[in-house]
Amino acid sequence: MQPLSQEEQYSGLPVFTLSELNTSIKEALGLAFPESVWVVAEISEIRCNSKGHCYLELVEREEEETIAQIRANIWAYTFRGIASKFEKATGESLKQGMKVLLQVNVTFHEVYGLSLNVRDIDPTYSLGEMVRKKREIIDRLTKEGLLQLNKQIPLPLVPQKIAVISSVTAAGYGDFINHIVDNPYGYKIFHTLYHSAMQGQEAESSIISALRKIRGHKDLFDAVVIVRGGGSQIDLSCFDTYGLAVEVAQFPLPVITGIGHERDDTVADLVAHTKLKTPTAVAEFLLSGMSSFEERLSNAQRTLAHLIDESMKEETHRFQYLVQHFRHIVRDRFSGEMSRIEIVLHKLIHETTQSINSHNSSLKLDMSRIVGGLNKLFQQKENRIKHCGQALRLLDPVNVLKRGYSITYFKEKAVKDIATLQEGDIIRTRVYKGMVKSKVEALHAEE
């Protein structure tokens, strides 16, 4: 490259044409970078044309600020090999937002300027970077006490009101809805969809926005379900962010995830109340919980019926025992009164005889009157005794029941006043040969 003549120099500095300057830059870069180098960068933009060439914008960021940027090209023949290699290793194609390790040649074109010519890619770096970030996020959540926070919220025994975060077009959402609607048990689960992007750059903010909307109506729901169809590791990267993990961990309702992947759990899975592999598994989890509760309820019902039956038998035996015991008491009391009367009578006869013997002369005049009075007294006593015996027999509960009377019980106590009952109360009525269980339909007080 020849500079202009001395006369054309400006202020003692050499003057170049633009093509001469660019050629000089190209030669200098060729000397500085004679071989390819490995470069770590983030893909901020990617475009592929109809001929198969791929054009990248690579950046380096520091705390979300771009500190370096350059164009890169992957020519069609090379791109086919790189794309296939990357997709086979990661299960995903190259896309915006990925951090990559590229083998490049530094090139400078006199017209198009500085760019990088991509020769190869190391897909393990991209996967390793995601794993490293994921581990950092998990460690941070653990230190902040957030990893187990949502798990401490009790899940209702029968969660029937579910807020669903998913995409209406996601196959996983369709599987979830079909499973809970067409369940063989006939259970009803009320669900409301909060539409969200489930992959890509907008997914994290979209899911967080849906969670915050649900938070404003948390009293309407029992739990939140996040579901989507299966995807690659890169597709699931939105579920490995700190921001989404914090939102899930601190959510006031239990969060259940069914993201649809079979590999390692995402960070969102780890902080969620319950993690399941697929949307169908989430639906089955909810249905099995309801089935388990129904079975427990049926067992409790059978147990209660058995206890009531046993209690009725026990109370019947107790009542029969009381009746028999009452009979013995009445019989013993009656026998005791007769014995006491006989003793009094014998004592009276004895004392009277003594009095008669000691006062024979004076008593002879009143003998007939005394004898008559005694006979009358004895008759009165005998009548009274018979009356008491008859009254005692009539008061025997069994005889009372035989005459058509009954005894009504409420809460194991005899009902004496209608004011102790209300409509709908369950009462038991004891008749002569059995027990009647009934429900109070109406009450009519008598003055």
PyMOL commands that set and color helices and strands:
alter all, ss='L'
color gray80, all
select helices_A, chain A and resi 6-8+18-32+76-90+123-143+150-152+171-181+203-215+218-220+235-240+242-249+267-271+279-358+360-395+397-402+418-420
alter helices_A, ss='H'
color red, helices_A
select strands_A, chain A and resi 37-48+54-62+65-74+99-109+113-121+161-166+190-195+223-227+255-258+274-276+407-410+413-414+426-431+434-439
alter strands_A, ss='S'
color yellow, strands_A
deselect
rebuild
show_as cartoon
